[in-house]
Amino acid sequence: MISVDSGFLYALVDRQDAWHQRAAAWVEHASEGWVTTWPVLTEVCHLFHRSLTPEFAAALMDDVADGGIKVWSPPAEQIARIPALMRKYAKLPMDLADASLVLLAEHLGDGRILSTDQRDFGAYRWKNHKPFKNLLET
């Protein structure tokens, strides 16, 4: 499973987005499933409502409901790590969606991600020292 961030999901839909072509091209040769978190879905649905139309948010949630995108929820004992991560990366700053993706990478044991956020996911580390591998950069 490959982790997906809000920017990637948004870029897939918005043809005006600077990352749209790269995101769409990546999807054409994708052979693995995607997984994300509820904070990421909340963020991208907000972006769809604000910048596009509510129908895009509904279509995304149809995909989630149909199993096209898996959703991981951190266990209760991991929630306490979120504020620590947000403080560690406060200068970027790290938001809730990004913190949840760090926990997801640790859960998966895999730092592959699809994100338009090169700066932040270039700086974040999962398991304190392992870098993410942003597949949109390759």
Long-range contacts (C-beta under 8 A, 24 or more apart in sequence): 1-32, 1-33, 1-34, 1-35, 1-70, 1-108, 1-110, 2-30, 2-32, 2-33, 2-34, 2-35, 2-112, 2-113, 2-114, 2-135, 3-34, 3-35, 3-36, 3-101, 3-104, 3-105, 3-108, 3-110, 3-112, 3-113, 3-114, 4-34, 4-35, 4-36, 4-40, 4-69, 4-113, 4-114, 4-115, 5-36, 5-40, 5-97, 5-98, 5-101, 5-113, 5-114, 5-115, 5-116, 5-117, 5-121, 6-40, 6-43, 6-44, 6-47, 6-97, 7-115, 7-116, 7-117, 8-114, 8-115, 8-116, 8-136, 9-36, 9-40, 9-44, 9-60, 10-44, 10-47, 10-48, 10-51, 10-116, 11-116, 13-48, 13-52, 13-56, 14-51, 14-52, 17-116, 18-116, 19-116, 19-136, 22-136, 23-114, 23-116, 23-136, 26-114, 26-135, 26-136, 33-69, 33-70, 34-68, 34-69, 34-70, 34-114, 35-69, 35-70, 35-71, 35-72, 35-104, 35-108, 36-69, 36-70, 36-71, 36-72, 36-101, 36-104, 37-71, 37-72, 37-73, 37-74, 37-97, 37-100, 37-101, 37-103, 37-104, 38-71, 38-73, 38-100, 39-95, 39-96, 39-97, 39-99, 39-100, 40-97, 40-100, 40-101, 41-71, 42-97, 43-95, 43-97, 72-104, 72-107, 74-100, 74-103, 74-104, 74-107, 78-103, 89-120, 89-123, 89-124, 92-119, 92-120, 92-123, 94-120, 94-124, 98-124, 102-126, 105-130, 105-132
